[in-house]
Amino acid sequence: MTDTKKTVEQLIHEEKYEEAHNILMLLFQEKNDDAEVYYMLGTYFNAVGDVSNAVRSFKKSSELKPNDSEYFLALGMAYEMFDEPKLAVDAYFKVIELNPETALAMQRLEVLKRKVKQG
């Protein structure tokens, strides 16, 4: 699956969204219970600005593989984009619980903390 993931990431990076979407739909038909597929879908939806579906996809990936901090990190960032800071904080705390060395989750929590103080 890592080769496919790299291909999809490259297509998204090159803004070849239709090609990425086609690959993802084929994968989804084969493996609609695979956390990695949902993660890739979330990445795709995020890239095309469909934050609602990105959140759904990252949430599903974290439900299917609840011990993977990468999925919760992506979910937290998607929640931030969806303007759901409380849910983002919850996701970041889960990241830190799973992987205490994750600096990005700590940084995002600091940003949210400052945002809440200003608001």
N, C-alpha and C positions, 0 to 999 in steps of 0.2 A: 504493500500500500504506500510505502514511502516514495516510490518513484512517481506514482500517480499524484500524491500530495505535492511533490516538487513541481510536477507538470502544471497542476492547477494553480499553485502559487505563482509560477512563472507567467502563466496566461493572465492571471489577475494583475500582476505587476505590469505587464505589457498592455493592460486594459483591453484584452481580448476576451471580454466578458461572455459573449455568446459561446465561444469554444469552451470556456471553463464551465459554463452552465450545462452544456451538452454532456460533458464528461461526468459532471456531478449527478445529473439526472440518471445516467446509465448506472453509476455506482449506487445511487439510492435505490434503484429498482432491484439490484442484486443484494445489497447489504443495508436495508433500512433499519437495522437494529445495531449498527456499528457507530460507536462514539466518534471515531475519526471522520466518518462521512458527515456526521452532523457538524463537527468542528469545521470541516472544509466548507460546508454549506454556509455556516455562520460567517466565515471569512469572505466568501463570495457576496453574501447579502450585505455585509458591512461595506465592501468595496463599491457596490452599486447604490449605496445610500438607503437600503431597505433595512433600517435599524430594527423595526419590529420583528421581522423574520430572522434577523441576526440574533436578537435576544432569544427567540424561541429555539433556534438551532443550537446556540451555545448552552442554553439551559438543558436541552435534551442530551447533549454530549456529556454535560456534567452529571446528569442523572444516570446515564448509562455507565459512566466510569467515574464514580464519586471520589476516587482517590488520586485523581490526576489534577494537580494544581494548575496546569496550563489551561485546562478547560474553564476553571473557575476564574482565572485571570481574564480570559477573553470575555467571559460572562460579565464580570465586573465592569470592564471597559465599555461593553455594549450597554449595560444599564446606565452608565454615566452619560453616554450619547443619547439615551432614551429619556434623560432627565429623571432618573430614579436613584437619587443618591443613597437612600437607605438600603435599597437592594444591592447597590454597588458595594457599599461598606460591608454588608453581609458576605458577599462573594469574596471580597479581599481578605476578610478575616478567615474565611475558609482556606484561601490560598496560603496564608501565613500558618494556619494550623497544620496544613499538609506539608508545607515546605518553609520552615522558619527563615531560610536564607534568601527568600524572594524579595529583593530590594524594590522591584517595580510596584508590588502591591503596597509596600510601606509608603512609597512616594505618592501613590494615588490616594491613599488614606490621608496623608498630610494635605494634599490639594483639597480633598473634600472637607476636611476639618476647617481649613481656612475659608472655604466657600460658605460653610454653614455659619461661621462667625460673622462673615460679611453680610449674609442674608438676614 
